[in-house]
């Protein structure tokens, strides 16, 4: 969806940024066990990406793992 909107708005000087992360320590994730990043870190990463003109920000290791795995065999995501 992000890429579709990005293509649709290409040439209009609009930055469409995808922000990817594993999990953030929010009320919505309160019942989920596992590592969670501080939401303030997500905001900092996103704003740094805006300043740099990045179209994609990979905030944490889980996001980087998934991004790397998407270029390979999809079966690796479902071990």
C-alpha positions as CSV (number, residue, x, y, z in Angstrom):
1,X,0.0,0.0,0.0
2,X,2.8,2.4,0.9
3,X,4.5,1.8,-2.4
4,X,1.2,2.3,-4.3
5,X,0.6,5.7,-2.6
6,X,4.2,6.6,-3.2
7,X,3.9,5.9,-6.9
8,X,0.5,7.7,-7.1
9,X,2.0,10.9,-5.5
10,X,5.3,10.8,-7.3
11,X,6.2,14.2,-8.7
12,X,4.1,16.1,-6.2
13,X,6.9,16.7,-3.6
14,X,5.2,14.5,-1.0
15,X,7.4,12.1,1.1
16,X,5.6,8.8,1.8
17,X,7.7,7.1,4.4
18,X,7.2,3.5,5.5
19,X,8.2,3.0,9.2
20,X,8.8,-0.6,10.1
21,X,9.3,-2.2,13.5
22,X,8.8,-5.4,15.4
23,X,6.8,-4.1,18.4
24,X,6.5,-0.9,20.5
25,X,5.8,-0.7,24.2
26,X,2.3,0.7,23.8
27,X,-1.1,-0.1,25.3
28,X,-2.0,-2.1,22.2
29,X,1.0,-4.4,22.8
30,X,0.6,-4.6,26.6
31,X,-0.5,-8.3,26.6
32,X,2.3,-9.4,24.2
33,X,5.5,-10.9,25.5
34,X,8.7,-10.2,23.8
35,X,11.0,-7.3,23.0
36,X,9.4,-4.0,22.5
37,X,11.0,-0.7,21.5
38,X,10.2,2.6,23.2
39,X,7.7,4.5,21.1
40,X,9.9,7.6,21.4
41,X,12.6,5.8,19.6
42,X,10.2,5.1,16.7
43,X,9.4,8.8,16.5
44,X,13.1,9.8,16.6
45,X,13.9,7.3,13.8
46,X,11.0,8.4,11.6
47,X,11.8,12.1,12.0
48,X,15.5,11.4,11.3
49,X,14.3,9.6,8.2
50,X,12.1,12.6,7.1
51,X,15.1,14.9,7.6
52,X,17.2,12.6,5.4
53,X,14.4,12.1,2.8
54,X,14.3,8.4,3.4
55,X,11.3,6.5,2.0
56,X,11.7,3.6,4.4
57,X,12.9,3.4,8.0
58,X,13.8,0.1,9.6
59,X,13.6,0.9,13.3
60,X,14.8,-2.3,15.0
61,X,16.3,-5.7,14.4
62,X,13.0,-7.6,13.7
63,X,12.2,-5.1,11.0
64,X,15.7,-5.4,9.4
65,X,15.3,-9.2,9.6
66,X,12.0,-9.2,7.8
67,X,13.2,-6.8,5.1
68,X,16.2,-9.0,4.4
69,X,14.1,-12.1,4.3
70,X,11.7,-10.6,1.9
71,X,14.3,-10.7,-0.8
72,X,14.8,-14.4,-0.4
73,X,12.6,-17.5,-0.2
74,X,9.3,-16.6,1.5
75,X,9.4,-20.0,3.3
76,X,12.2,-18.6,5.5
77,X,9.6,-16.3,7.2
78,X,7.6,-19.3,8.4
79,X,10.2,-21.5,10.1
